[in-house]
């Protein structure tokens, strides 16, 4: 669209062109160019809460969000950890939650993906508590003490994690989920690294004696697994007692005498 042509300015008669009045000057004085309107400064967006790798993986498996999705994962976890994957049906989960089985497919494409999401959800719950423990302590002895205590306090969810991991490890590798395998590796890497770093700090402070913190951390991590695996086989095993015994073994190996 073309701009309309400006009309030529009418010139005043010669008799009136002598000295312009103040009013004329004020009208014809060039006005400073209007400052270009700067875009409104946007207040910095609040940082998004970062999701854990497990929570992100669950989000990718889920087809839709909804208020029942969390309850669905909790129920699926309880059923998958009590009986085998093959023995749990979508209808079983739906009845336990109190919804129709078609609503489950609204959230998850298949029972397989729901199972993967339940594994990830279980690990995420445990990792959240582990992260809190590591954030609360600078002292390596306090951290290791609480590491055993959190495993005792969370023995219920951890039993579900161990049971469901056994079920998952026995499955056909072709049906394994790369995201689940990655999160399981991250889970054990985090545990091993936390224990090894605590041992190193204790050695540096002259409170522990250990030639190979990495190897001892692997031993402790496998020992914690052994407590939970053993509880699945021997129903009379007491997790709290055996966890405390494992901690006592660690203190002896580190040549540390608790006060």
C-alpha positions, 0 to 999 in steps of 0.5 A: 500500500503506497503512502499518500503523497504529502501536499506541498507546503504553502509559502507565505506572501513576501510581506509576511515573511519577515520575522517569524513569530514565537508561535511559528517558531515553536510549531516549526522547530524540529522535534527530537525523534521519538525514542524507539519503543524498546520491547518490554523487558521480560522478567526472567522466567522462573527456573523450571524444576529439573526432572530426574532421568527416571521421571523424564523417562516415565513422561516419555512412556506416558501418552497423556497426563492426568490426575490418575496417572500417579495412582496408576503407577503406584498400583501397578508397582504394588501388583508387579512387585507381588506377582510376576509380570505375566500374572498381572493383567490390565484388568487387575490394575484397573479394578484395583485403581477403580477405573475402566481398563480403557482408561489405562490405555489412555495413559499407557499404550500397553502393559509393557510400557506401564511395567517399564514406567512402574520400574522407573517410578520405583527407582525415582522414589528411592533416588529422591530420598538418596539425593536428600541424604547426600545433600544434607551431609558434608561429614562422610561418617554421617552420610554413610550412617544415614545411607544405611538408615535410609535403606532401613526406613525405605525398606518397603519401597526398596523391596518392591524395587528389588523384586521388580528388578529381578522380574525385569532382569529375567525378561527377554533382552529384545523386550528390554527398555533402553531407558529402564536399563539406563536408569538402573545403571545410573541408580547403581552408579550413583550409589557406588559413587556416593559411598566411594566418595564418602570413603575417600573423604574419610581417608583424606581426613584421617578417619578411615583407612582404605587402599581401594575406596572404589572396590569397597564401595562396590562390595557395600552396594552389593551387600545392600542388594544382598540384604534385600534379595535375601529377605525375598528368599528368607522371610524371617530375615530382618532388614534392619538387623542385617543392614546394621550388621553390614554397616558394622562390617564396613566400619571394621574394614575402614578401621573406624570405631564409632563413638 
